[in-house]
Structures are given as structure tokens and as C-alpha cells.
Amino acid sequence: MKLLSPNRFAALALVAAAMILLVVGFQTVSFNNTSTADGVDVGTVAVDDIPPIAESAAVEMVIPALNMRADFEANSCRFKNGAIDPATMDKACIYTAPDRPYTLPGTSAPDLAVIAGHTGAGVPGVFNVLYDGAADKHRVSVGDQLFVRTVESGDRWLVYTATDLHAPEKATLGEDVAVWGDAPMPGRLLTISCVQPANPLAASVKNAVVGWQFAGVSTRGAAGDGISLDRPATEIPALPASVVNAPRATR
């Protein structure tokens, strides 16, 4: 199962992207911690005066709303026969390439980061939980949080908030400006997988794409036995209008 062919985006964006740093102006947000199966105590999510965390490879991700955790392949996503094709079924991967503007996650990432993972029809896949193929809808909701731990973050977590949901045809994803934008997008992160149709014998023709925006950094306490976070919805930080409403064209 292959994901997409990102063959529409100019490497010239690298130069512009390098000049832009993400500026975050939210207030500090505190979350109450819980400990359920296989979890993470994330402590407090800080969004002001954040110590910089340099861009680096991701090693672990958690989406508490879905009770989902994933490890990462050691290398960049495999690119095979013109498409991103992760090498394993049970791990996610980050896609970077010398001729593309995509970055690794960090507090001042100058452009979007791309995380890919396989899904499987009747077999386990690292991103199976992200999309309900039978109901043809995302399981992630706008406002859900994604925690990413990287080589440079140590025991801290980069925190992202879901901003936009997409399920484009695979043939058109490479041209979808609502996903990729038309200019550098500091702090944006994409998770991309395949949509498995309700009929397990049918071919997968769509991708499940979630756009996330960097929101802060969490401290991590002692590792617990769960990944659920108990937090009021009102404590989700507001998102800048530019994240949702920025004009876009193919790049």
C-alpha cells in the first residue's frame, strides 16, 4: 500500500522557509494528568518562553483522544516507485528529501513536517485507528492533540493541535493546496495514511490526511501506564486565523 507522490512542490521554498520562525502567542495551558493503559504523563503544556528544541527525527507519537501510540522508523520514509511507501506496517515515519522543503519537528520548524504510516485491510497497521473506513470519516476531531517526542526533545513532547481534516483521492493529493499550502507553513505537521474502504476486497483510492499546528511543549513526569489525558475542552489553546484561512495555491 503506497501513500502519495509529493511531486508538485518546488525546492525553492527551502530558501524562503529558512527565513521564517514560528511565533507562538498563547497562554500557558495546564492539563490534569491521568494514568491508564500504556500512557504518558505530559505534565504542563508551556506555550510562552519555550526553550528551543531543534528540528530532529521523531521517535514516538501519542494521540490521547484515540488512545493511540506509535514508534518511528529509524530512517526517513521510503520513497518507492514515485510514492511514499513506509518500510514497515507497525511504525510511522517522517518524510524528508533534499529537493523538498519539508522539515523535521521542532519548536521553530520553518515549514511543514510530514508523518506517514500504513493502514491495513484486515491486518494491523500503525495508522489504522486514524480513519473509520466503514463510516468513511476521520476519527480525529479538530482540537484533538498530538504529542511528538524527538531525538532533541528528550523527555519533553512537542504538542500539536488538529486544525483541518482531508480525505482526497490519491491521484489528486499532490495538487491539493488545502493540504500543502502555497508558501512555507511554519509549525504545520501532516499525518498521512491510506483510507481502507468498507469492502476489504476493494482497492484503497483515498488518503486520510490530518493537518496539525504546533501549540507548545509539554514536560513529562514519570512514565505511567496510560496515554489518556483528562482536560477540559475549554483549555485547548485558540488557533490563529491564519492557520485555517490562509490562501493557498500549488507549490
C-alpha positions as CSV (number, residue, x, y, z in Angstrom):
1,M,0.0,0.0,0.0
2,K,1.5,3.3,-1.1
3,L,0.6,6.7,0.2
4,L,1.3,9.5,-2.1
5,S,3.6,11.1,-4.6
6,P,4.7,14.5,-3.5
7,N,6.0,15.6,-6.9
8,R,4.4,19.0,-7.2
9,F,6.4,21.1,-4.7
10,A,9.3,23.3,-5.6
11,A,12.6,23.1,-3.7
12,L,12.8,26.9,-4.0
13,A,10.5,27.0,-0.9
14,L,13.5,25.9,1.2
15,V,15.2,29.3,0.9
16,A,12.1,31.2,1.9
17,A,11.2,28.7,4.6
18,A,14.6,29.1,6.2
19,M,13.9,32.8,6.9
20,I,10.7,32.2,8.9
21,L,10.4,31.2,12.6
22,L,7.2,30.2,14.3
23,V,6.0,32.8,16.8
24,V,3.5,31.4,19.4
25,G,1.5,33.8,21.5
26,F,-0.8,31.6,23.5
27,Q,-1.1,31.5,27.3
28,T,0.3,28.6,29.4
29,V,-2.2,25.7,29.4
30,S,-2.3,23.1,32.2
31,F,-3.7,19.6,31.9
32,N,-4.7,17.3,34.6
33,N,-2.8,14.0,34.3
34,T,-4.2,10.6,34.3
35,S,-2.7,7.2,34.1
36,T,-4.4,4.4,32.1
37,A,-3.0,1.7,29.8
38,D,0.3,2.4,28.1
39,G,0.3,6.1,28.8
40,V,2.2,9.3,29.2
41,D,2.2,11.8,32.0
42,V,2.6,15.0,30.0
43,G,2.7,17.5,32.9
44,T,2.1,21.1,31.8
45,V,2.0,22.3,28.3
46,A,4.0,25.5,28.0
47,V,3.4,27.9,25.1
48,D,5.2,31.0,26.4
49,D,9.0,31.3,26.7
50,I,9.6,27.9,25.3
51,P,13.2,26.7,25.4
52,P,14.1,25.9,21.8
53,I,14.0,22.3,20.6
54,A,15.9,21.9,17.4
55,E,14.4,20.0,14.4
56,S,15.2,16.3,14.7
57,A,13.9,12.9,14.0
58,A,10.7,11.8,15.7
59,V,10.9,8.7,17.9
60,E,7.4,8.5,19.4
61,M,3.9,10.0,18.9
62,V,0.7,9.9,21.0
63,I,-2.9,10.9,20.2
64,P,-4.6,10.7,23.6
65,A,-8.1,11.1,22.1
66,L,-7.7,7.9,20.2
67,N,-5.6,6.0,22.8
68,M,-3.0,5.7,20.1
69,R,0.8,5.5,20.4
70,A,3.3,4.9,17.6
71,D,7.1,4.5,17.3
72,F,9.0,5.7,14.3
73,E,11.3,4.0,11.8
74,A,14.9,5.0,12.2
75,N,15.2,6.4,8.7
76,S,13.2,8.9,6.6
77,C,10.1,7.4,4.9
78,R,11.0,5.1,2.0
79,F,10.2,6.6,-1.4
80,K,9.5,3.9,-3.9
81,N,8.1,3.9,-7.5
82,G,7.2,7.6,-7.2
83,A,5.4,7.3,-3.9
84,I,5.9,7.5,-0.1
85,D,5.9,3.9,1.0
86,P,6.8,3.3,4.7
87,A,9.1,0.3,5.1
88,T,7.1,-1.2,8.0
89,M,3.4,-1.7,8.9
90,D,3.8,-1.2,12.6
91,K,5.8,2.1,12.7
92,A,5.3,5.6,11.4
93,C,8.0,7.6,9.5
94,I,8.9,11.2,8.7
95,Y,9.3,12.1,5.1
96,T,12.2,14.4,4.1
97,A,14.1,14.8,0.9
98,P,17.0,17.1,-0.3
99,D,14.7,18.6,-3.0
100,R,11.7,19.2,-0.8
101,P,11.0,21.9,1.8
102,Y,9.7,19.5,4.4
103,T,11.3,19.7,7.8
104,L,11.7,17.6,11.0
105,P,9.6,18.5,14.0
106,G,11.0,21.3,16.3
107,T,9.8,24.4,18.1
108,S,10.8,26.7,15.3
109,A,10.3,24.3,12.3
110,P,10.3,26.7,9.3
111,D,7.9,24.6,7.2
112,L,5.6,21.6,7.4
113,A,6.6,18.2,8.7
114,V,5.1,15.1,7.1
115,I,4.4,11.9,9.1
116,A,3.2,8.8,7.2
117,G,2.1,5.4,8.3
118,H,0.4,2.4,6.8
119,T,-3.1,1.1,7.3
120,G,-4.2,-2.4,6.5
121,A,-7.4,-4.1,5.3
122,G,-8.0,-6.8,7.9
123,V,-4.4,-6.6,9.1
124,P,-2.7,-4.4,11.8
125,G,-1.4,-1.0,10.6
126,V,0.2,1.7,12.7
127,F,-2.4,4.3,11.5
128,N,-5.5,2.0,11.4
129,V,-7.1,4.0,14.2
130,L,-7.0,7.4,12.4
131,Y,-9.8,6.8,9.9
132,D,-13.0,4.8,10.0
133,G,-13.2,3.3,6.6
134,A,-16.6,1.7,7.2
135,A,-18.2,5.0,8.1
136,D,-15.9,7.0,5.8
137,K,-14.9,9.6,8.3
138,H,-12.0,10.7,10.4
139,R,-11.7,9.5,14.0
140,V,-9.5,12.6,14.8
141,S,-11.5,15.7,15.6
142,V,-10.4,19.3,15.1
143,G,-9.0,20.4,18.5
144,D,-7.5,16.9,19.3
145,Q,-3.9,16.9,20.4
146,L,-0.9,15.1,19.1
147,F,2.3,14.7,21.2
148,V,5.6,14.1,19.4
149,R,8.8,13.2,21.1
150,T,12.0,13.6,19.1
151,V,15.7,13.0,19.4
152,E,16.3,16.5,20.6
153,S,13.3,16.9,22.8
154,G,14.4,14.2,25.3
155,D,11.7,13.7,27.9
156,R,9.7,16.7,26.6
157,W,6.9,16.5,24.0
158,L,6.1,18.8,21.1
159,V,2.4,19.4,21.2
160,Y,0.2,19.9,18.1
161,T,-3.5,20.7,17.7
162,A,-5.6,19.3,14.9
163,T,-6.8,22.1,12.6
164,D,-8.1,20.5,9.4
165,L,-9.2,17.1,8.1
166,H,-9.0,15.8,4.5
167,A,-9.7,12.6,2.5
168,P,-8.6,13.4,-1.0
169,E,-8.3,10.9,-3.9
170,K,-4.7,9.7,-4.1
171,A,-4.5,10.9,-7.7
172,T,-5.2,14.5,-6.6
173,L,-3.4,14.7,-3.2
174,G,-0.2,16.0,-4.8
175,E,-2.1,19.1,-6.1
176,D,-4.3,19.7,-3.0
177,V,-3.3,23.2,-1.9
178,A,-5.6,22.9,1.2
179,V,-3.2,20.3,2.4
180,W,0.2,21.6,1.3
181,G,-0.3,25.3,1.0
182,D,1.4,27.6,-1.5
183,A,4.2,29.0,0.8
184,P,6.2,27.9,3.8
185,M,3.9,26.9,6.7
186,P,5.9,27.1,10.0
187,G,4.8,24.7,12.7
188,R,2.4,22.7,10.5
189,L,2.5,19.0,10.6
190,L,0.6,16.4,8.5
191,T,-0.3,12.8,9.3
192,I,-1.0,10.8,6.1
193,S,-2.3,7.3,5.7
194,C,-4.5,5.4,3.3
195,V,-8.3,5.1,3.7
196,Q,-9.2,1.4,3.7
197,P,-12.7,1.1,2.1
198,A,-15.6,-0.7,3.8
199,N,-15.2,-3.6,1.3
200,P,-11.9,-5.3,2.2
201,L,-11.5,-6.5,-1.3
202,A,-11.7,-3.0,-2.8
203,A,-8.6,-1.0,-3.6
204,S,-7.7,1.9,-1.5
205,V,-8.1,5.1,-3.6
206,K,-8.1,7.8,-1.0
207,N,-5.7,9.2,1.6
208,A,-6.6,10.2,5.2
209,V,-4.8,13.5,5.9
210,V,-4.9,15.5,9.2
211,G,-3.3,18.9,9.5
212,W,-1.9,19.8,12.9
213,Q,-0.4,23.1,14.2
214,F,2.4,23.4,16.8
215,A,0.9,24.6,20.1
216,G,3.6,24.2,22.7
217,V,5.9,21.9,24.6
218,S,5.0,19.6,27.5
219,T,7.1,18.4,30.3
220,R,6.9,14.7,31.1
221,G,6.7,13.3,34.6
222,A,7.3,9.7,35.4
223,A,6.1,7.3,32.8
224,G,2.7,5.9,33.7
225,D,0.6,3.1,32.4
226,G,-1.7,5.1,30.2
227,I,-2.0,7.6,27.4
228,S,-5.3,9.3,28.2
229,L,-5.2,13.0,29.2
230,D,-8.1,14.4,31.2
231,R,-8.5,18.0,30.2
232,P,-11.5,20.4,29.7
233,A,-12.1,21.3,26.1
234,T,-12.1,24.9,27.1
235,E,-8.4,24.6,27.8
236,I,-7.4,23.8,24.2
237,P,-5.4,26.9,23.0
238,A,-7.1,29.0,20.4
239,L,-5.6,28.8,16.9
240,P,-4.5,31.8,14.8
241,A,-6.9,32.5,12.0
242,S,-4.0,32.3,9.5
243,V,-3.8,28.6,10.2
244,V,-7.3,27.9,8.9
245,N,-7.9,30.7,6.5
246,A,-4.5,31.3,4.8
247,P,-4.8,31.5,1.0
248,R,-3.2,28.5,-0.8
249,A,-2.0,27.6,-4.2
250,T,0.1,24.7,-5.5
251,R,3.8,24.8,-4.7
